Amino acid sequence: MAELGFLNLAYNRFYDIFEKVMSDSFWQRDGWYRFSRAKDGFAIYSELLHYEPIKCVLEELKKSRPPMEAEIAGDLFRFIRNVVLHFPFFDSWEQVWVNKSIINWCSEGKSIDNFLRSYTGKDPVKYRFWEADKKRMTYLSITFPRTYADDTQVFLKDILTEAEGVKFAFVLMRQVIDTQVAK
């Protein structure tokens, strides 16, 4: 069965990357290595968002979880995946930027453009997550761009920081996909 084969590959690879991202030694590696693993994790998760049961989970999050959590778990993470996939010009999280003219170089109204049009100017969203193995609570803010224009660079690092932001993203992505794992 193709679906089961895909899900096994996706889940196994995502969980492997998750373990790396959550380890302290990962954050001692060079920026390119960290960036490439993060890109892979966002790409896998984005593909899993096509799985109907996960779509249902995101719809349920809109009703049952704090404001913006479903949008973060869906729209933001898909935006990050699309930026790093469609603009593969950067070697680290800190370098990644886009602006309106680059995003729309070919045509307007695609997913990255739509995300920035929808979320530019929105208030920051504050989160925290618990790292049980380190007995540490990590706090972060997701900060949407104030402006989206032809000549204004929107840096990924300003929306979501690399270390805390990527770890948070992986924690939330794992919570979403874990809903489909039989225990």
N, C-alpha and C positions, 0 to 999 in steps of 0.2 A: 504494500500500500504506500503510495507516493507521499501522502500526508504524514504518515508515521515516520517514514524515512527522513523527510525534511525536518520534522520536529525533533527527532533524535539528534541529528547533526547540529541544528540550531541551538538547542538547549545545552548539549554537551559543550559546544564551543563557547557559548555565553558563560556558562558556569566556570569554565577554565579561565576565561578572561576576568570574570568577577573576582575569583580568588587572587589573581595577580594584582588587580587594581586595589584591592583592600589590604594588601600586605605593605608594610612599611618599606621593604626593600624595593618595591616597584617605584616608589617616589624618589629613590636614589639613582635610578637609571636616567639615561639622557633623554632630552625632550622629544626627540624623534621616536624613540622606542615607546615612550608613554603615549604619545599622540597616535601612533599606529595601532596600539592595542585599544585605545579609547575609540578610534574610528571604527575598528572592527566590531566592538561591542555595540555601538550605536547602529551600525549597519545591520547586524543580526537582529537587534530589537526591532528596528524599523520593518524588517521583513516579517517578523512575528506579529506585527500590528495588523497584517492582512488576515490573520487567522481569526475566524468568526468568533470563537469563544473569548478571545482577548478583546475584540471590539466591544463585546458585551460587558466585559469587566470595566473598560473605560467609561462606558455609558453609566454603569452603576456607580463608579467613582464620582461622577457629576452630581449624583443624588445623595451619596452617603458620606463623602469625605470633605475635608475642608475646601473652601473655595480655591479654585485654580489648580487643584491637584491633578484632575483629569486632563486639563489643558497642558500642564507641565509634562505629564507622562505621555501625552499624545503629541500635541502640536509642537511643543518646544523640542522634544527629543527627535522628532521627525525633521524639524528645521535644522538642527545641528547635523544630523546625518546628511541632509541634502546639501548643506553648505560645504562640508568636508568632502563629499563625493563629487559635487559639480564644480568645485573650485580647488582642485588638488595641487595648489601652488605653494603650500606651506609645509614646513618641517616640524612645527610644534604648535601646541594649543595657543600659546601666547602670541603667535604670529598671525593667526587667522583673522581676516577682516573681509568685509564686503561693503559695497555701497550701492545705491540705487541704480546707477548707470551700469555697473558691472553685472549686477543681478539681471538686469533687463537688457543686456547687450543684444540679445537675439529677439526676445519678445517679452512683453509685460504680462503680469497676471498669473504667473506660475506660482508654485507652492512657497518658495522663499520670499518672493515679493508679497504674496498674500499674507504670510505670517507677519512680516514686518509692518505692513499696512495695518493689520489688526491689532498688534501688540505695542507698537511704538507709543510712548507716552503713558503706558499703564504703570500703576504703582508697583514698586518692588514687592516681591513675595518672599517672606521669611520662612525658613525651614530649619529643622534640626533633625539629626539622626543619631542613634546610639550605636557605637561600635563596642559590642559586648566583650570581644576578646581583649580590647584595650581599656575597657571600663571608662570610656570617654564619650561625652556628648559633643557633637560638632554642630556649630551654628553657621548658617550661611544665608545670603540673600540672592535671589534671582532678580536681576535688574534689567528691565527692558530698555531699549534705546530711547533717548529723549527726542531725537530727530532721525528721520530717514530721508536722505536727500542724495542727489547725484554726487555731491562733493564731500559728504560726511561719511567717514569710515566707521562702520559698526564692527567692533572687535568682539569675538566670541568670549574672550577672557573677561570682558566687561559685563556680559550677560551672566555667565556662569564661570566662576573661578576654576582653575585647573584642578588643584588637589581636592579641596572640599567639594567643589561643584561636580566634578567627575565622579567622586565617590558617592555623593548623594544621588546622582543620576543612576548609577549602577544599583544602588540600594533600592530606589524606587522602581527601576525597570525589573529588578529581580522580584520585588513584591508583586508586580503585575503578572509576570509570567509564571511565578510559583502558584498562582491560583489554578493553573491547569495541570499541576503535577499531582498524581495520585500518591498518597503517603501511606 
